[in-house]
Amino acid sequence: MSEIDIEKIMDEIREDIRRKGYADDTPSFEEIENPEQAGYQYSEAEYQAILQEVNANYNIVWYRELEGGFPARFLKKVIRKLTSFLGVPAVVDQSNYNALVTREFNQLSGYIQAQKDELDRCHQEIALLTDKVEALEKNQRNFT
C-alpha cells in the first residue's frame, strides 16, 4: 500500500484553481449584511401595534358564510361537509398554536416592560449614587 502525499494533492488542487481563475473572494460573515436587520430599530409603538393585531387575529374561523347562488352554495355545503373531517382538525390545531404564540408574545411584552422599569430604577439609583460620590469627594477636598 502506497502512502498518500496530501501536500502534493493540495498543490495540484491549488494549481487547478489558479489555472481556472477562481478567486478567493468569499465574504466573511461580518461583511454580509442581513437585509431584514439592516438599520432596524426597536419601536415600542410598532411592537404594541403588532401585538394588538396578533391578539385580535390569532383565531382562524373555519366555518364561513358561503357566497353564490343556491346551487353553488348547496354544492359548497356538501363539499364542506364531506371534507370537514380533514380541514377542521388542522384549522383547530393551527388556532391553538396561534393562541400559544400570542400568549408568548404577551409574556414578552410584560418582560420587556419589567426590564424597562428595572432599567429606569437602576438609572435613578446610579444618578443618586453619583451625586453622593460627588458630594463625598467635594467634602473630602474641603477637609484637606
N, CA, C and O atoms as a GROMACS GRO file, in nm:
protein
  576
    1MET      N    1   0.084  -0.117   0.000
    1MET     CA    2   0.000   0.000   0.000
    1MET      C    3   0.089   0.124   0.000
    1MET      O    4   0.180   0.134   0.082
    2SER      N    5   0.064   0.215  -0.091
    2SER     CA    6   0.149   0.334  -0.101
    2SER      C    7   0.096   0.445  -0.012
    2SER      O    8  -0.024   0.453   0.015
    3GLU      N    9   0.187   0.531   0.034
    3GLU     CA   10   0.149   0.644   0.118
    3GLU      C   11   0.089   0.754   0.033
    3GLU      O   12   0.127   0.774  -0.082
    4ILE      N   13  -0.004   0.823   0.091
    4ILE     CA   14  -0.072   0.934   0.022
    4ILE      C   15  -0.002   1.063   0.060
    4ILE      O   16   0.012   1.095   0.178
    5ASP      N   17   0.041   1.138  -0.042
    5ASP     CA   18   0.108   1.265  -0.018
    5ASP      C   19   0.003   1.377  -0.026
    5ASP      O   20  -0.031   1.425  -0.134
    6ILE      N   21  -0.046   1.416   0.089
    6ILE     CA   22  -0.153   1.516   0.097
    6ILE      C   23  -0.106   1.651   0.043
    6ILE      O   24  -0.181   1.720  -0.025
    7GLU      N   25   0.017   1.689   0.074
    7GLU     CA   26   0.070   1.817   0.026
    7GLU      C   27   0.073   1.822  -0.126
    7GLU      O   28   0.042   1.926  -0.185
    8LYS      N   29   0.110   1.712  -0.188
    8LYS     CA   30   0.114   1.706  -0.335
    8LYS      C   31  -0.027   1.723  -0.392
    8LYS      O   32  -0.047   1.794  -0.490
    9ILE      N   33  -0.123   1.656  -0.330
    9ILE     CA   34  -0.262   1.667  -0.375
    9ILE      C   35  -0.313   1.810  -0.359
    9ILE      O   36  -0.379   1.863  -0.448
   10MET      N   37  -0.281   1.873  -0.244
   10MET     CA   38  -0.323   2.011  -0.220
   10MET      C   39  -0.259   2.106  -0.320
   10MET      O   40  -0.324   2.197  -0.370
   11ASP      N   41  -0.130   2.085  -0.351
   11ASP     CA   42  -0.063   2.168  -0.452
   11ASP      C   43  -0.130   2.154  -0.588
   11ASP      O   44  -0.146   2.253  -0.660
   12GLU      N   45  -0.169   2.032  -0.624
   12GLU     CA   46  -0.238   2.011  -0.751
   12GLU      C   47  -0.373   2.083  -0.752
   12GLU      O   48  -0.410   2.144  -0.853
   13ILE      N   49  -0.445   2.077  -0.641
   13ILE     CA   50  -0.574   2.144  -0.632
   13ILE      C   51  -0.556   2.296  -0.643
   13ILE      O   52  -0.630   2.363  -0.714
   14ARG      N   53  -0.456   2.350  -0.572
   14ARG     CA   54  -0.429   2.494  -0.578
   14ARG      C   55  -0.394   2.537  -0.720
   14ARG      O   56  -0.441   2.641  -0.768
   15GLU      N   57  -0.312   2.457  -0.787
   15GLU     CA   58  -0.272   2.488  -0.926
   15GLU      C   59  -0.393   2.484  -1.018
   15GLU      O   60  -0.408   2.568  -1.106
   16ASP      N   61  -0.479   2.388  -0.997
   16ASP     CA   62  -0.600   2.376  -1.078
   16ASP      C   63  -0.691   2.498  -1.055
   16ASP      O   64  -0.750   2.550  -1.150
   17ILE      N   65  -0.701   2.544  -0.932
   17ILE     CA   66  -0.781   2.662  -0.900
   17ILE      C   67  -0.722   2.785  -0.968
   17ILE      O   68  -0.795   2.865  -1.026
   18ARG      N   69  -0.589   2.801  -0.961
   18ARG     CA   70  -0.524   2.916  -1.027
   18ARG      C   71  -0.546   2.912  -1.177
   18ARG      O   72  -0.575   3.015  -1.239
   19ARG      N   73  -0.534   2.794  -1.235
   19ARG     CA   74  -0.549   2.778  -1.380
   19ARG      C   75  -0.692   2.814  -1.425
   19ARG      O   76  -0.710   2.875  -1.530
   20LYS      N   77  -0.791   2.776  -1.345
   20LYS     CA   78  -0.931   2.803  -1.381
   20LYS      C   79  -0.972   2.946  -1.348
   20LYS      O   80  -1.081   2.990  -1.387
   21GLY      N   81  -0.889   3.018  -1.276
   21GLY     CA   82  -0.917   3.159  -1.248
   21GLY      C   83  -1.012   3.184  -1.133
   21GLY      O   84  -1.070   3.292  -1.122
   22TYR      N   85  -1.029   3.084  -1.049
   22TYR     CA   86  -1.115   3.105  -0.932
   22TYR      C   87  -1.046   3.199  -0.835
   22TYR      O   88  -0.924   3.192  -0.816
   23ALA      N   89  -1.124   3.287  -0.774
   23ALA     CA   90  -1.068   3.380  -0.676
   23ALA      C   91  -1.130   3.351  -0.540
   23ALA      O   92  -1.246   3.312  -0.529
   24ASP      N   93  -1.051   3.372  -0.439
   24ASP     CA   94  -1.100   3.351  -0.303
   24ASP      C   95  -1.155   3.484  -0.252
   24ASP      O   96  -1.095   3.549  -0.166
   25ASP      N   97  -1.270   3.522  -0.306
   25ASP     CA   98  -1.331   3.648  -0.266
   25ASP      C   99  -1.462   3.626  -0.191
   25ASP      O  100  -1.552   3.710  -0.195
   26THR      N  101  -1.471   3.513  -0.122
   26THR     CA  102  -1.589   3.484  -0.042
   26THR      C  103  -1.592   3.577   0.077
   26THR      O  104  -1.496   3.582   0.154
   27PRO      N  105  -1.701   3.653   0.094
   27PRO     CA  106  -1.707   3.746   0.207
   27PRO      C  107  -1.719   3.673   0.340
   27PRO      O  108  -1.774   3.563   0.348
   28SER      N  109  -1.667   3.735   0.444
   28SER     CA  110  -1.680   3.677   0.578
   28SER      C  111  -1.820   3.705   0.630
   28SER      O  112  -1.894   3.783   0.571
   29PHE      N  113  -1.856   3.642   0.740
   29PHE     CA  114  -1.988   3.663   0.798
   29PHE      C  115  -2.008   3.808   0.840
   29PHE      O  116  -2.120   3.860   0.831
   30GLU      N  117  -1.902   3.873   0.886
   30GLU     CA  118  -1.913   4.011   0.929
   30GLU      C  119  -1.943   4.105   0.812
   30GLU      O  120  -2.004   4.211   0.831
   31GLU      N  121  -1.900   4.067   0.693
   31GLU     CA  122  -1.918   4.154   0.576
   31GLU      C  123  -2.057   4.142   0.515
   31GLU      O  124  -2.100   4.230   0.440
   32ILE      N  125  -2.128   4.035   0.546
   32ILE     CA  126  -2.260   4.013   0.488
   32ILE      C  127  -2.364   4.086   0.571
   32ILE      O  128  -2.373   4.068   0.692
   33GLU      N  129  -2.442   4.169   0.502
   33GLU     CA  130  -2.545   4.246   0.572
   33GLU      C  131  -2.678   4.175   0.556
   33GLU      O  132  -2.718   4.140   0.445
   34ASN      N  133  -2.746   4.153   0.665
   34ASN     CA  134  -2.878   4.091   0.663
   34ASN      C  135  -2.980   4.199   0.631
   34ASN      O  136  -3.001   4.290   0.712
   35PRO      N  137  -3.046   4.191   0.515
   35PRO     CA  138  -3.139   4.297   0.478
   35PRO      C  139  -3.257   4.309   0.574
   35PRO      O  140  -3.316   4.416   0.584
   36GLU      N  141  -3.291   4.201   0.645
   36GLU     CA  142  -3.402   4.208   0.738
   36GLU      C  143  -3.364   4.284   0.866
   36GLU      O  144  -3.451   4.336   0.935
   37GLN      N  145  -3.233   4.290   0.898
   37GLN     CA  146  -3.192   4.354   1.021
   37GLN      C  147  -3.116   4.484   0.998
   37GLN      O  148  -3.087   4.556   1.093
   38ALA      N  149  -3.083   4.515   0.875
   38ALA     CA  150  -3.003   4.633   0.845
   38ALA      C  151  -3.079   4.759   0.885
   38ALA      O  152  -3.186   4.787   0.832
   39GLY      N  153  -3.024   4.832   0.976
   39GLY     CA  154  -3.084   4.958   1.017
   39GLY      C  155  -3.213   4.946   1.093
   39GLY      O  156  -3.284   5.045   1.109
   40TYR      N  157  -3.248   4.827   1.141
   40TYR     CA  158  -3.373   4.809   1.212
   40TYR      C  159  -3.359   4.857   1.356
   40TYR      O  160  -3.265   4.821   1.426
   41GLN      N  161  -3.453   4.937   1.398
   41GLN     CA  162  -3.456   4.988   1.534
   41GLN      C  163  -3.584   4.938   1.602
   41GLN      O  164  -3.690   4.935   1.539
   42TYR      N  165  -3.574   4.901   1.728
   42TYR     CA  166  -3.691   4.858   1.804
   42TYR      C  167  -3.782   4.977   1.825
   42TYR      O  168  -3.737   5.086   1.861
   43SER      N  169  -3.909   4.957   1.804
   43SER     CA  170  -4.008   5.061   1.826
   43SER      C  171  -4.116   5.005   1.916
   43SER      O  172  -4.184   4.909   1.880
   44GLU      N  173  -4.132   5.064   2.032
   44GLU     CA  174  -4.234   5.019   2.126
   44GLU      C  175  -4.373   5.033   2.065
   44GLU      O  176  -4.458   4.945   2.081
   45ALA      N  177  -4.397   5.142   1.994
   45ALA     CA  178  -4.528   5.165   1.934
   45ALA      C  179  -4.558   5.058   1.829
   45ALA      O  180  -4.669   5.004   1.822
   46GLU      N  181  -4.457   5.026   1.746
   46GLU     CA  182  -4.477   4.924   1.643
   46GLU      C  183  -4.499   4.787   1.708
   46GLU      O  184  -4.584   4.710   1.663
   47TYR      N  185  -4.422   4.757   1.812
   47TYR     CA  186  -4.439   4.629   1.882
   47TYR      C  187  -4.580   4.618   1.938
   47TYR      O  188  -4.644   4.514   1.924
   48GLN      N  189  -4.629   4.724   2.002
   48GLN     CA  190  -4.763   4.721   2.060
   48GLN      C  191  -4.870   4.709   1.953
   48GLN      O  192  -4.971   4.641   1.973
   49ALA      N  193  -4.849   4.775   1.838
   49ALA     CA  194  -4.946   4.765   1.729
   49ALA      C  195  -4.951   4.623   1.674
   49ALA      O  196  -5.059   4.570   1.649
   50ILE      N  197  -4.836   4.562   1.657
   50ILE     CA  198  -4.831   4.424   1.608
   50ILE      C  199  -4.893   4.330   1.711
   50ILE      O  200  -4.967   4.239   1.676
   51LEU      N  201  -4.862   4.352   1.838
   51LEU     CA  202  -4.917   4.269   1.946
   51LEU      C  203  -5.069   4.278   1.948
   51LEU      O  204  -5.137   4.178   1.967
   52GLN      N  205  -5.122   4.398   1.930
   52GLN     CA  206  -5.266   4.417   1.928
   52GLN      C  207  -5.328   4.341   1.809
   52GLN      O  208  -5.434   4.280   1.822
   53GLU      N  209  -5.263   4.347   1.694
   53GLU     CA  210  -5.311   4.276   1.576
   53GLU      C  211  -5.305   4.124   1.596
   53GLU      O  212  -5.398   4.052   1.557
   54VAL      N  213  -5.198   4.076   1.656
   54VAL     CA  214  -5.184   3.933   1.684
   54VAL      C  215  -5.294   3.888   1.780
   54VAL      O  216  -5.355   3.783   1.759
   55ASN      N  217  -5.319   3.966   1.884
   55ASN     CA  218  -5.424   3.932   1.980
   55ASN      C  219  -5.562   3.928   1.915
   55ASN      O  220  -5.647   3.848   1.955
   56ALA      N  221  -5.585   4.013   1.817
   56ALA     CA  222  -5.715   4.020   1.752
   56ALA      C  223  -5.735   3.911   1.647
   56ALA      O  224  -5.848   3.874   1.616
   57ASN      N  225  -5.627   3.859   1.591
   57ASN     CA  226  -5.640   3.771   1.475
   57ASN      C  227  -5.581   3.631   1.491
   57ASN      O  228  -5.556   3.565   1.390
   58TYR      N  229  -5.557   3.584   1.612
   58TYR     CA  230  -5.493   3.453   1.627
   58TYR      C  231  -5.587   3.338   1.594
   58TYR      O  232  -5.542   3.231   1.552
   59ASN      N  233  -5.718   3.359   1.613
   59ASN     CA  234  -5.813   3.251   1.592
   59ASN      C  235  -5.853   3.243   1.444
   59ASN      O  236  -5.889   3.344   1.383
   60ILE      N  237  -5.846   3.124   1.388
   60ILE     CA  238  -5.883   3.102   1.249
   60ILE      C  239  -6.025   3.047   1.246
   60ILE      O  240  -6.053   2.944   1.307
   61VAL      N  241  -6.112   3.115   1.176
   61VAL     CA  242  -6.250   3.073   1.166
   61VAL      C  243  -6.260   2.973   1.051
   61VAL      O  244  -6.228   3.005   0.936
   62TRP      N  245  -6.304   2.853   1.082
   62TRP     CA  246  -6.310   2.752   0.977
   62TRP      C  247  -6.444   2.750   0.907
   62TRP      O  248  -6.453   2.703   0.794
   63TYR      N  249  -6.549   2.800   0.971
   63TYR     CA  250  -6.682   2.799   0.911
   63TYR      C  251  -6.717   2.941   0.871
   63TYR      O  252  -6.733   3.028   0.956
   64ARG      N  253  -6.730   2.963   0.743
   64ARG     CA  254  -6.764   3.095   0.691
   64ARG      C  255  -6.890   3.086   0.606
   64ARG      O  256  -6.923   2.980   0.551
   65GLU      N  257  -6.959   3.197   0.596
   65GLU     CA  258  -7.076   3.202   0.511
   65GLU      C  259  -7.034   3.181   0.366
   65GLU      O  260  -6.933   3.233   0.321
   66LEU      N  261  -7.113   3.104   0.296
   66LEU     CA  262  -7.082   3.073   0.157
   66LEU      C  263  -7.150   3.174   0.066
   66LEU      O  264  -7.260   3.221   0.093
   67GLU      N  265  -7.081   3.205  -0.042
   67GLU     CA  266  -7.134   3.302  -0.137
   67GLU      C  267  -7.177   3.232  -0.264
   67GLU      O  268  -7.137   3.118  -0.290
   68GLY      N  269  -7.258   3.298  -0.342
   68GLY     CA  270  -7.302   3.244  -0.470
   68GLY      C  271  -7.451   3.214  -0.467
   68GLY      O  272  -7.519   3.235  -0.367
   69GLY      N  273  -7.498   3.167  -0.578
   69GLY     CA  274  -7.639   3.132  -0.588
   69GLY      C  275  -7.669   3.005  -0.512
   69GLY      O  276  -7.580   2.941  -0.457
   70PHE      N  277  -7.800   2.967  -0.509
   70PHE     CA  278  -7.842   2.850  -0.432
   70PHE      C  279  -7.768   2.723  -0.475
   70PHE      O  280  -7.718   2.651  -0.388
   71PRO      N  281  -7.760   2.691  -0.605
   71PRO     CA  282  -7.692   2.566  -0.643
   71PRO      C  283  -7.544   2.566  -0.602
   71PRO      O  284  -7.493   2.464  -0.556
   72ALA      N  285  -7.477   2.678  -0.618
   72ALA     CA  286  -7.335   2.686  -0.582
   72ALA      C  287  -7.317   2.672  -0.432
   72ALA      O  288  -7.227   2.601  -0.386
   73ARG      N  289  -7.402   2.740  -0.355
   73ARG     CA  290  -7.392   2.731  -0.209
   73ARG      C  291  -7.421   2.589  -0.162
   73ARG      O  292  -7.353   2.537  -0.074
   74PHE      N  293  -7.522   2.527  -0.221
   74PHE     CA  294  -7.558   2.389  -0.184
   74PHE      C  295  -7.441   2.295  -0.211
   74PHE      O  296  -7.407   2.212  -0.127
   75LEU      N  297  -7.381   2.308  -0.328
   75LEU     CA  298  -7.267   2.224  -0.364
   75LEU      C  299  -7.149   2.248  -0.270
   75LEU      O  300  -7.082   2.154  -0.228
   76LYS      N  301  -7.124   2.374  -0.239
   76LYS     CA  302  -7.014   2.407  -0.148
   76LYS      C  303  -7.040   2.349  -0.008
   76LYS      O  304  -6.947   2.301   0.057
   77LYS      N  305  -7.167   2.353   0.038
   77LYS     CA  306  -7.200   2.296   0.169
   77LYS      C  307  -7.177   2.146   0.170
   77LYS      O  308  -7.125   2.092   0.268
   78VAL      N  309  -7.215   2.079   0.064
   78VAL     CA  310  -7.194   1.934   0.056
   78VAL      C  311  -7.045   1.903   0.059
   78VAL      O  312  -7.001   1.814   0.131
   79ILE      N  313  -6.969   1.977  -0.020
   79ILE     CA  314  -6.823   1.955  -0.023
   79ILE      C  315  -6.762   1.984   0.113
   79ILE      O  316  -6.675   1.910   0.159
   80ARG      N  317  -6.809   2.092   0.178
   80ARG     CA  318  -6.756   2.125   0.310
   80ARG      C  319  -6.788   2.015   0.411
   80ARG      O  320  -6.702   1.978   0.491
   81LYS      N  321  -6.910   1.961   0.407
   81LYS     CA  322  -6.946   1.853   0.499
   81LYS      C  323  -6.861   1.728   0.474
   81LYS      O  324  -6.820   1.660   0.567
   82LEU      N  325  -6.837   1.700   0.346
   82LEU     CA  326  -6.760   1.580   0.313
   82LEU      C  327  -6.611   1.592   0.346
   82LEU      O  328  -6.545   1.491   0.373
   83THR      N  329  -6.559   1.713   0.345
   83THR     CA  330  -6.414   1.731   0.368
   83THR      C  331  -6.382   1.791   0.505
   83THR      O  332  -6.265   1.808   0.538
   84SER      N  333  -6.484   1.821   0.583
   84SER     CA  334  -6.457   1.887   0.712
   84SER      C  335  -6.372   1.801   0.806
   84SER      O  336  -6.295   1.854   0.886
   85PHE      N  337  -6.385   1.669   0.795
   85PHE     CA  338  -6.304   1.583   0.883
   85PHE      C  339  -6.155   1.599   0.855
   85PHE      O  340  -6.072   1.564   0.940
   86LEU      N  341  -6.118   1.649   0.738
   86LEU     CA  342  -5.978   1.674   0.706
   86LEU      C  343  -5.934   1.814   0.747
   86LEU      O  344  -5.827   1.831   0.806
   87GLY      N  345  -6.015   1.911   0.717
   87GLY     CA  346  -5.975   2.051   0.736
   87GLY      C  347  -5.993   2.103   0.877
   87GLY      O  348  -5.908   2.177   0.927
   88VAL      N  349  -6.101   2.067   0.942
   88VAL     CA  350  -6.132   2.123   1.074
   88VAL      C  351  -6.023   2.093   1.177
   88VAL      O  352  -5.982   2.184   1.248
   89PRO      N  353  -5.974   1.969   1.189
   89PRO     CA  354  -5.868   1.944   1.288
   89PRO      C  355  -5.742   2.026   1.261
   89PRO      O  356  -5.677   2.073   1.355
   90ALA      N  357  -5.706   2.044   1.135
   90ALA     CA  358  -5.587   2.123   1.103
   90ALA      C  359  -5.607   2.270   1.140
   90ALA      O  360  -5.516   2.334   1.192
   91VAL      N  361  -5.727   2.322   1.114
   91VAL     CA  362  -5.756   2.461   1.147
   91VAL      C  363  -5.759   2.480   1.299
   91VAL      O  364  -5.709   2.580   1.350
   92VAL      N  365  -5.817   2.385   1.370
   92VAL     CA  366  -5.821   2.393   1.517
   92VAL      C  367  -5.680   2.386   1.574
   92VAL      O  368  -5.645   2.463   1.663
   93ASP      N  369  -5.598   2.294   1.521
   93ASP     CA  370  -5.459   2.286   1.567
   93ASP      C  371  -5.384   2.416   1.540
   93ASP      O  372  -5.309   2.463   1.626
   94GLN      N  373  -5.404   2.474   1.422
   94GLN     CA  374  -5.337   2.600   1.389
   94GLN      C  375  -5.384   2.711   1.480
   94GLN      O  376  -5.303   2.792   1.525
   95SER      N  377  -5.512   2.717   1.510
   95SER     CA  378  -5.564   2.819   1.601
   95SER      C  379  -5.506   2.802   1.741
   95SER      O  380  -5.472   2.900   1.807
   96ASN      N  381  -5.494   2.677   1.786
   96ASN     CA  382  -5.433   2.652   1.918
   96ASN      C  383  -5.288   2.696   1.920
   96ASN      O  384  -5.242   2.756   2.017
   97TYR      N  385  -5.215   2.666   1.813
   97TYR     CA  386  -5.076   2.710   1.804
   97TYR      C  387  -5.068   2.862   1.804
   97TYR      O  388  -4.985   2.920   1.875
   98ASN      N  389  -5.153   2.926   1.725
   98ASN     CA  390  -5.154   3.072   1.721
   98ASN      C  391  -5.184   3.130   1.859
   98ASN      O  392  -5.126   3.232   1.897
   99ALA      N  393  -5.274   3.066   1.934
   99ALA     CA  394  -5.306   3.114   2.068
   99ALA      C  395  -5.183   3.103   2.160
   99ALA      O  396  -5.157   3.193   2.239
  100LEU      N  397  -5.108   2.993   2.148
  100LEU     CA  398  -4.986   2.977   2.228
  100LEU      C  399  -4.883   3.084   2.194
  100LEU      O  400  -4.822   3.144   2.282
  101VAL      N  401  -4.864   3.108   2.065
  101VAL     CA  402  -4.768   3.210   2.022
  101VAL      C  403  -4.812   3.347   2.070
  101VAL      O  404  -4.730   3.428   2.113
  102THR      N  405  -4.941   3.374   2.061
  102THR     CA  406  -4.994   3.504   2.106
  102THR      C  407  -4.971   3.522   2.256
  102THR      O  408  -4.931   3.630   2.300
  103ARG      N  409  -4.995   3.417   2.334
  103ARG     CA  410  -4.969   3.426   2.478
  103ARG      C  411  -4.822   3.452   2.505
  103ARG      O  412  -4.786   3.529   2.595
  104GLU      N  413  -4.736   3.389   2.427
  104GLU     CA  414  -4.592   3.410   2.443
  104GLU      C  415  -4.554   3.555   2.411
  104GLU      O  416  -4.474   3.616   2.482
  105PHE      N  417  -4.612   3.610   2.304
  105PHE     CA  418  -4.586   3.750   2.272
  105PHE      C  419  -4.632   3.842   2.385
  105PHE      O  420  -4.566   3.941   2.416
  106ASN      N  421  -4.745   3.810   2.446
  106ASN     CA  422  -4.793   3.889   2.559
  106ASN      C  423  -4.697   3.878   2.677
  106ASN      O  424  -4.673   3.976   2.747
  107GLN      N  425  -4.644   3.758   2.699
  107GLN     CA  426  -4.544   3.740   2.806
  107GLN      C  427  -4.419   3.823   2.776
  107GLN      O  428  -4.364   3.887   2.865
  108LEU      N  429  -4.375   3.821   2.651
  108LEU     CA  430  -4.258   3.900   2.612
  108LEU      C  431  -4.282   4.048   2.633
  108LEU      O  432  -4.193   4.122   2.675
  109SER      N  433  -4.403   4.092   2.603
  109SER     CA  434  -4.437   4.234   2.623
  109SER      C  435  -4.424   4.270   2.771
  109SER      O  436  -4.370   4.374   2.807
  110GLY      N  437  -4.476   4.182   2.856
  110GLY     CA  438  -4.465   4.206   3.001
  110GLY      C  439  -4.320   4.205   3.046
  110GLY      O  440  -4.280   4.286   3.130
  111TYR      N  441  -4.241   4.114   2.991
  111TYR     CA  442  -4.100   4.105   3.027
  111TYR      C  443  -4.025   4.231   2.983
  111TYR      O  444  -3.943   4.284   3.058
  112ILE      N  445  -4.052   4.276   2.863
  112ILE     CA  446  -3.988   4.399   2.813
  112ILE      C  447  -4.022   4.516   2.905
  112ILE      O  448  -3.934   4.595   2.940
  113GLN      N  449  -4.148   4.526   2.944
  113GLN     CA  450  -4.188   4.636   3.033
  113GLN      C  451  -4.120   4.624   3.169
  113GLN      O  452  -4.076   4.725   3.225
  114ALA      N  453  -4.111   4.503   3.223
  114ALA     CA  454  -4.044   4.484   3.352
  114ALA      C  455  -3.896   4.522   3.342
  114ALA      O  456  -3.841   4.582   3.434
  115GLN      N  457  -3.831   4.486   3.230
  115GLN     CA  458  -3.690   4.522   3.211
  115GLN      C  459  -3.673   4.672   3.198
  115GLN      O  460  -3.577   4.729   3.250
  116LYS      N  461  -3.766   4.738   3.131
  116LYS     CA  462  -3.760   4.884   3.119
  116LYS      C  463  -3.774   4.949   3.256
  116LYS      O  464  -3.700   5.042   3.289
  117ASP      N  465  -3.869   4.900   3.335
  117ASP     CA  466  -3.888   4.954   3.469
  117ASP      C  467  -3.763   4.935   3.555
  117ASP      O  468  -3.721   5.027   3.625
  118GLU      N  469  -3.705   4.816   3.549
  118GLU     CA  470  -3.583   4.789   3.626
  118GLU      C  471  -3.467   4.876   3.578
  118GLU      O  472  -3.390   4.927   3.659
  119LEU      N  473  -3.456   4.894   3.448
  119LEU     CA  474  -3.350   4.979   3.393
  119LEU      C  475  -3.368   5.124   3.438
  119LEU      O  476  -3.271   5.191   3.475
  120ASP      N  477  -3.491   5.172   3.436
  120ASP     CA  478  -3.518   5.308   3.485
  120ASP      C  479  -3.480   5.322   3.633
  120ASP      O  480  -3.420   5.421   3.674
  121ARG      N  481  -3.517   5.220   3.712
  121ARG     CA  482  -3.484   5.223   3.854
  121ARG      C  483  -3.332   5.224   3.874
  121ARG      O  484  -3.281   5.297   3.958
  122CYS      N  485  -3.261   5.144   3.795
  122CYS     CA  486  -3.115   5.139   3.804
  122CYS      C  487  -3.054   5.273   3.764
  122CYS      O  488  -2.959   5.319   3.828
  123HIS      N  489  -3.106   5.336   3.662
  123HIS     CA  490  -3.054   5.467   3.620
  123HIS      C  491  -3.075   5.571   3.729
  123HIS      O  492  -2.987   5.654   3.754
  124GLN      N  493  -3.192   5.567   3.793
  124GLN     CA  494  -3.218   5.661   3.902
  124GLN      C  495  -3.123   5.635   4.018
  124GLN      O  496  -3.070   5.729   4.077
  125GLU      N  497  -3.102   5.509   4.050
  125GLU     CA  498  -3.012   5.475   4.161
  125GLU      C  499  -2.868   5.516   4.128
  125GLU      O  500  -2.798   5.566   4.215
  126ILE      N  501  -2.825   5.495   4.004
  126ILE     CA  502  -2.690   5.535   3.962
  126ILE      C  503  -2.675   5.686   3.972
  126ILE      O  504  -2.572   5.735   4.019
  127ALA      N  505  -2.777   5.759   3.929
  127ALA     CA  506  -2.770   5.906   3.938
  127ALA      C  507  -2.761   5.950   4.083
  127ALA      O  508  -2.684   6.040   4.116
  128LEU      N  509  -2.839   5.888   4.170
  128LEU     CA  510  -2.836   5.921   4.312
  128LEU      C  511  -2.699   5.889   4.373
  128LEU      O  512  -2.644   5.970   4.447
  129LEU      N  513  -2.645   5.771   4.341
  129LEU     CA  514  -2.515   5.732   4.394
  129LEU      C  515  -2.403   5.822   4.338
  129LEU      O  516  -2.308   5.854   4.409
  130THR      N  517  -2.414   5.861   4.212
  130THR     CA  518  -2.315   5.951   4.152
  130THR      C  519  -2.316   6.084   4.225
  130THR      O  520  -2.211   6.141   4.253
  131ASP      N  521  -2.436   6.134   4.255
  131ASP     CA  522  -2.447   6.260   4.330
  131ASP      C  523  -2.384   6.245   4.468
  131ASP      O  524  -2.315   6.336   4.515
  132LYS      N  525  -2.407   6.132   4.535
  132LYS     CA  526  -2.350   6.109   4.667
  132LYS      C  527  -2.198   6.103   4.661
  132LYS      O  528  -2.130   6.160   4.747
  133VAL      N  529  -2.144   6.033   4.559
  133VAL     CA  530  -1.999   6.023   4.544
  133VAL      C  531  -1.940   6.162   4.520
  133VAL      O  532  -1.838   6.196   4.581
  134GLU      N  533  -2.002   6.240   4.434
  134GLU     CA  534  -1.952   6.376   4.408
  134GLU      C  535  -1.955   6.461   4.534
  134GLU      O  536  -1.863   6.537   4.560
  135ALA      N  537  -2.062   6.447   4.613
  135ALA     CA  538  -2.071   6.522   4.738
  135ALA      C  539  -1.964   6.478   4.836
  135ALA      O  540  -1.903   6.562   4.903
  136LEU      N  541  -1.938   6.348   4.845
  136LEU     CA  542  -1.834   6.299   4.935
  136LEU      C  543  -1.695   6.345   4.890
  136LEU      O  544  -1.612   6.383   4.972
  137GLU      N  545  -1.672   6.341   4.758
  137GLU     CA  546  -1.542   6.388   4.706
  137GLU      C  547  -1.524   6.536   4.735
  137GLU      O  548  -1.414   6.580   4.769
  138LYS      N  549  -1.630   6.613   4.720
  138LYS     CA  550  -1.623   6.756   4.748
  138LYS      C  551  -1.597   6.780   4.897
  138LYS      O  552  -1.519   6.867   4.935
  139ASN      N  553  -1.665   6.702   4.981
  139ASN     CA  554  -1.644   6.711   5.126
  139ASN      C  555  -1.500   6.675   5.163
  139ASN      O  556  -1.439   6.741   5.247
  140GLN      N  557  -1.447   6.571   5.099
  140GLN     CA  558  -1.311   6.528   5.128
  140GLN      C  559  -1.211   6.637   5.088
  140GLN      O  560  -1.114   6.661   5.159
  141ARG      N  561  -1.235   6.702   4.974
  141ARG     CA  562  -1.145   6.809   4.929
  141ARG      C  563  -1.149   6.927   5.025
  141ARG      O  564  -1.049   6.995   5.045
  142ASN      N  565  -1.263   6.950   5.083
  142ASN     CA  566  -1.275   7.061   5.178
  142ASN      C  567  -1.198   7.032   5.308
  142ASN      O  568  -1.150   7.125   5.373
  143PHE      N  569  -1.185   6.904   5.345
  143PHE     CA  570  -1.112   6.869   5.468
  143PHE      C  571  -0.962   6.872   5.448
  143PHE      O  572  -0.888   6.888   5.544
  144THR      N  573  -0.916   6.856   5.325
  144THR     CA  574  -0.772   6.852   5.303
  144THR      C  575  -0.714   6.984   5.265
  144THR      O  576  -0.593   6.995   5.244
   0.00000   0.00000   0.00000
